[in-house]
Amino acid sequence: RWSDEACDKWYGAERKKPEHFGETIAAFRRGSVVGERDGAGEANEASVQPMVDLATRKDGLTPFIARATALDGLTAAQAQGCTAAAARIVEDTTDHPVVRAAAVRCMANESAATVRRALIPRLEDESRQVRLEVLHALAAPAVYQSLTPNEQTRVDLAMREYQAALAQVADRAGAHMTWAILCEQRGMYDDAIEAYETAIRVEPTVAGARTNHAALMEQMAERGDLQAGERAKLLRSQELPLLRRDAALAPENATIQYRYGLA
């Protein structure tokens, strides 16, 4: 406040007050437009376009991370009208890779045909970050099944690059969980199981890997594998104290509370 008042005194009526990207993001999260505080339902749609404008703003002043955050916010909210902007960003190889990767995540919510058409050419993108997000989108079951045999082969080859990239952070459970989830999408269940077990071994006190592993074991149990069913029960019993700990540490985090309640 002191700084703001000082600037008003120095510059007077000539002071420029450009809108800060944080105002746009905050308004979107409230479900309102900039300047409104009531969060009315109709304003929620009105808050989408400013976020799209923020995501596409290449003025040399707006931080790339703010633009990527805007795209991820639109994606999480499944907001209408952001796909066209995301498609343009993905195609613009001069844009920042972090922004383009966020745009790929936005595109992944579209139909299999749209994802295939927009993202297959980007499997050879110059940015590895973009390539890896493209791989995630194309490996989704519905999208992968829509690909031609040649395109599926390209995706399978790209998975090996992804595995090599994750190996650079192999001391973190999250890297192995990410690989396991991708293997599950592709139906590579043995590889997924191995990756989940590695995640548990690497960071045994981190929650998440046992839950995912148990879910996969339960799917196998439904197909008649009785041992998988027993394994799933053990994994869930081992996970519960970790989720209880996390829920106590973050009482205001809805996602963690939900996971604990579900468990």
C-alpha positions as CSV (number, residue, x, y, z in Angstrom):
1,R,0.0,0.0,0.0
2,W,2.9,2.4,0.9
3,S,4.5,1.8,-2.6
4,D,1.1,2.2,-4.4
5,E,0.4,5.5,-2.6
6,A,3.9,6.7,-3.4
7,C,3.5,6.0,-7.1
8,D,0.1,7.9,-7.1
9,K,1.9,10.9,-5.5
10,W,4.8,10.8,-7.9
11,Y,2.9,10.3,-11.2
12,G,-0.6,11.6,-10.4
13,A,-3.2,11.3,-13.1
14,E,-0.5,10.2,-15.6
15,R,0.3,7.0,-13.7
16,K,-0.2,3.9,-15.7
17,K,-2.1,1.1,-14.0
18,P,-2.0,-1.9,-16.4
19,E,-4.0,-4.9,-15.2
20,H,-1.8,-7.5,-13.4
21,F,-2.0,-11.1,-14.6
22,G,-2.8,-12.1,-11.0
23,E,-6.0,-10.2,-11.1
24,T,-7.2,-12.1,-14.1
25,I,-6.3,-15.5,-12.7
26,A,-7.9,-14.7,-9.3
27,A,-11.1,-13.5,-10.9
28,F,-11.3,-16.7,-12.9
29,R,-10.9,-18.8,-9.8
30,R,-13.6,-16.8,-8.1
31,G,-15.9,-17.3,-11.1
32,S,-16.2,-13.6,-11.7
33,V,-14.7,-10.9,-13.9
34,V,-12.0,-8.5,-12.9
35,G,-13.4,-5.9,-10.5
36,E,-16.4,-8.0,-9.5
37,R,-16.5,-9.7,-6.1
38,D,-19.8,-11.5,-6.0
39,G,-18.8,-14.6,-8.1
40,A,-22.1,-14.7,-9.9
41,G,-22.8,-17.7,-12.2
42,E,-23.0,-15.7,-15.4
43,A,-19.8,-13.9,-14.7
44,N,-18.0,-17.3,-14.7
45,E,-18.3,-17.4,-18.5
46,A,-17.2,-13.8,-18.7
47,S,-14.1,-14.6,-16.8
48,V,-13.0,-17.1,-19.5
49,Q,-12.1,-14.7,-22.3
50,P,-9.7,-12.6,-20.1
51,M,-7.9,-15.9,-19.3
52,V,-7.7,-16.8,-23.0
53,D,-6.4,-13.3,-23.7
54,L,-3.8,-13.7,-20.9
55,A,-2.7,-17.1,-22.3
56,T,-2.2,-15.7,-25.8
57,R,-0.5,-12.5,-24.7
58,K,3.0,-12.3,-26.2
59,D,3.9,-8.7,-25.2
60,G,7.3,-9.4,-23.8
61,L,6.1,-8.3,-20.4
62,T,3.7,-11.1,-19.3
63,P,5.7,-14.0,-17.7
64,F,5.5,-17.3,-19.6
65,I,4.6,-19.1,-16.4
66,A,1.5,-16.8,-16.0
67,R,0.4,-17.7,-19.5
68,A,0.9,-21.4,-18.8
69,T,-1.0,-21.1,-15.5
70,A,-3.9,-19.5,-17.4
71,L,-4.0,-22.4,-19.8
72,D,-3.9,-25.0,-17.1
73,G,-6.7,-23.2,-15.2
74,L,-8.8,-23.2,-18.3
75,T,-8.0,-26.9,-18.8
76,A,-8.9,-27.9,-15.2
77,A,-12.2,-26.0,-15.5
78,Q,-12.9,-27.5,-18.9
79,A,-13.7,-24.0,-20.0
80,Q,-15.3,-23.6,-23.5
81,G,-13.5,-21.6,-26.1
82,C,-9.9,-22.1,-25.2
83,T,-9.1,-25.0,-27.7
84,A,-8.7,-22.8,-30.7
85,A,-6.2,-20.5,-28.9
86,A,-4.3,-23.6,-27.5
87,A,-4.1,-25.0,-31.0
88,R,-2.5,-21.8,-32.3
89,I,0.0,-21.8,-29.4
90,V,1.0,-25.4,-30.0
91,E,1.7,-24.6,-33.7
92,D,3.8,-21.5,-32.8
93,T,7.3,-22.9,-32.4
94,T,8.6,-19.5,-31.4
95,D,6.6,-19.5,-28.2
96,H,8.0,-20.6,-24.9
97,P,8.0,-24.4,-24.4
98,V,6.3,-24.2,-21.0
99,V,3.4,-22.3,-22.6
100,R,3.2,-24.7,-25.5
101,A,3.3,-27.7,-23.2
102,A,0.3,-26.3,-21.3
103,A,-1.5,-25.7,-24.6
104,V,-1.0,-29.4,-25.4
105,R,-2.6,-30.3,-22.1
106,C,-5.5,-28.1,-23.0
107,M,-5.8,-29.8,-26.4
108,A,-5.9,-33.3,-24.8
109,N,-9.4,-32.7,-23.6
110,E,-10.7,-32.6,-27.2
111,S,-12.0,-35.5,-29.2
112,A,-9.7,-38.3,-30.3
113,A,-9.9,-37.1,-33.9
114,T,-9.0,-33.5,-33.0
115,V,-6.1,-34.6,-30.7
116,R,-4.7,-36.9,-33.4
117,R,-4.9,-34.3,-36.1
118,A,-3.3,-31.5,-34.0
119,L,-0.7,-33.4,-32.1
120,I,0.7,-36.2,-34.3
121,P,2.9,-33.7,-36.2
122,R,4.3,-32.5,-32.8
123,L,5.8,-35.8,-31.9
124,E,9.0,-34.5,-33.5
125,D,8.7,-31.1,-31.9
126,E,12.1,-29.4,-31.2
127,S,11.1,-29.1,-27.5
128,R,11.3,-32.3,-25.5
129,Q,8.9,-30.8,-22.9
130,V,6.3,-30.4,-25.7
131,R,7.0,-33.8,-27.1
132,L,6.5,-35.5,-23.8
133,E,3.1,-33.7,-23.2
134,V,2.1,-34.7,-26.8
135,L,3.0,-38.3,-25.9
136,H,0.8,-38.2,-22.9
137,A,-2.2,-37.0,-25.0
138,L,-1.6,-39.5,-27.8
139,A,-1.2,-42.5,-25.4
140,A,-4.6,-42.0,-23.9
141,P,-6.6,-45.2,-24.8
142,A,-9.3,-43.6,-26.9
143,V,-6.8,-41.5,-28.9
144,Y,-4.2,-44.3,-29.3
145,Q,-6.9,-46.7,-30.7
146,S,-7.8,-44.0,-33.3
147,L,-4.2,-43.9,-34.7
148,T,-3.0,-45.7,-37.7
149,P,-0.5,-48.6,-37.2
150,N,2.3,-46.3,-38.3
151,E,1.3,-43.6,-35.9
152,Q,1.0,-46.1,-33.0
153,T,4.6,-47.2,-33.8
154,R,5.7,-43.5,-33.6
155,V,4.0,-43.2,-30.2
156,D,5.6,-46.4,-28.9
157,L,9.1,-45.1,-30.0
158,A,8.4,-41.8,-28.3
159,M,7.7,-43.7,-25.0
160,R,11.3,-44.8,-24.9
161,E,12.5,-41.2,-25.0
162,Y,10.0,-40.4,-22.2
163,Q,11.4,-43.3,-20.1
164,A,14.9,-42.0,-20.6
165,A,13.8,-38.5,-19.5
166,L,12.2,-39.9,-16.3
167,A,15.3,-41.8,-15.5
168,Q,17.0,-38.5,-14.9
169,V,14.9,-38.1,-11.7
170,A,14.8,-41.8,-10.8
171,D,15.4,-41.0,-7.2
172,R,11.8,-39.7,-6.9
173,A,8.7,-41.8,-6.7
174,G,6.8,-39.5,-8.9
175,A,9.0,-40.4,-11.9
176,H,8.2,-44.0,-11.6
177,M,4.5,-43.3,-11.0
178,T,4.4,-41.2,-14.1
179,W,5.9,-44.1,-16.1
180,A,3.6,-46.6,-14.5
181,I,0.5,-44.6,-15.4
182,L,1.6,-44.3,-19.0
183,C,2.3,-48.0,-19.2
184,E,-1.2,-48.6,-17.8
185,Q,-2.7,-46.5,-20.5
186,R,-0.9,-48.6,-23.1
187,G,-1.9,-51.9,-21.5
188,M,1.7,-52.7,-20.5
189,Y,0.6,-54.0,-17.1
190,D,3.8,-55.9,-16.2
191,D,5.8,-52.7,-16.8
192,A,3.3,-50.7,-14.8
193,I,3.5,-53.1,-11.8
194,E,7.3,-52.9,-11.8
195,A,7.2,-49.1,-11.9
196,Y,4.7,-48.9,-9.1
197,E,6.8,-51.2,-7.0
198,T,10.0,-49.2,-7.7
199,A,8.2,-46.0,-6.7
200,I,7.3,-47.6,-3.4
201,R,10.8,-48.8,-2.8
202,V,12.4,-45.5,-3.8
203,E,10.2,-43.3,-1.5
204,P,8.3,-45.7,0.8
205,T,6.8,-42.9,2.9
206,V,5.2,-41.0,0.0
207,A,1.5,-41.6,-0.6
208,G,0.1,-42.3,-4.0
209,A,1.9,-45.3,-5.5
210,R,0.2,-47.9,-3.4
211,T,-3.2,-46.5,-4.2
212,N,-2.5,-46.6,-8.0
213,H,-0.9,-50.1,-7.7
214,A,-3.9,-51.4,-5.7
215,A,-6.3,-50.1,-8.3
216,L,-4.4,-52.0,-11.0
217,M,-4.3,-55.2,-8.9
218,E,-8.1,-54.9,-8.3
219,Q,-8.6,-54.7,-12.1
220,M,-6.6,-57.9,-12.4
221,A,-8.5,-59.5,-9.6
222,E,-11.8,-58.8,-11.5
223,R,-10.3,-60.9,-14.3
224,G,-9.8,-63.9,-11.9
225,D,-6.4,-63.3,-10.4
226,L,-7.0,-64.1,-6.7
227,Q,-3.5,-63.3,-5.7
228,A,-3.9,-59.8,-7.2
229,G,-6.9,-59.2,-5.0
230,E,-5.0,-60.1,-1.8
231,R,-2.1,-57.8,-2.9
232,A,-4.5,-54.9,-3.5
233,K,-5.9,-55.3,0.1
234,L,-2.4,-55.2,1.5
235,L,-1.4,-52.2,-0.5
236,R,-4.5,-50.2,0.6
237,S,-3.9,-51.1,4.3
238,Q,-0.3,-49.8,3.9
239,E,-1.4,-46.6,2.2
240,L,-4.1,-45.6,4.8
241,P,-1.7,-44.4,7.5
242,L,0.2,-42.3,4.9
243,L,-3.1,-40.7,3.7
244,R,-4.1,-40.1,7.4
245,R,-0.8,-38.4,8.0
246,D,-1.2,-36.2,4.9
247,A,-4.8,-35.3,5.8
248,A,-3.7,-34.1,9.2
249,L,-0.9,-32.1,7.7
250,A,-3.1,-30.4,5.2
251,P,-6.6,-30.0,6.7
252,E,-7.7,-27.4,4.2
253,N,-6.6,-29.3,1.1
254,A,-9.8,-30.7,-0.4
255,T,-8.0,-33.1,-2.7
256,I,-6.1,-34.8,0.1
257,Q,-9.1,-34.9,2.3
258,Y,-11.1,-36.5,-0.5
259,R,-8.4,-39.1,-1.1
260,Y,-8.3,-40.0,2.6
261,G,-12.1,-40.2,2.8
262,L,-12.2,-42.5,-0.3
263,A,-9.5,-44.7,1.2
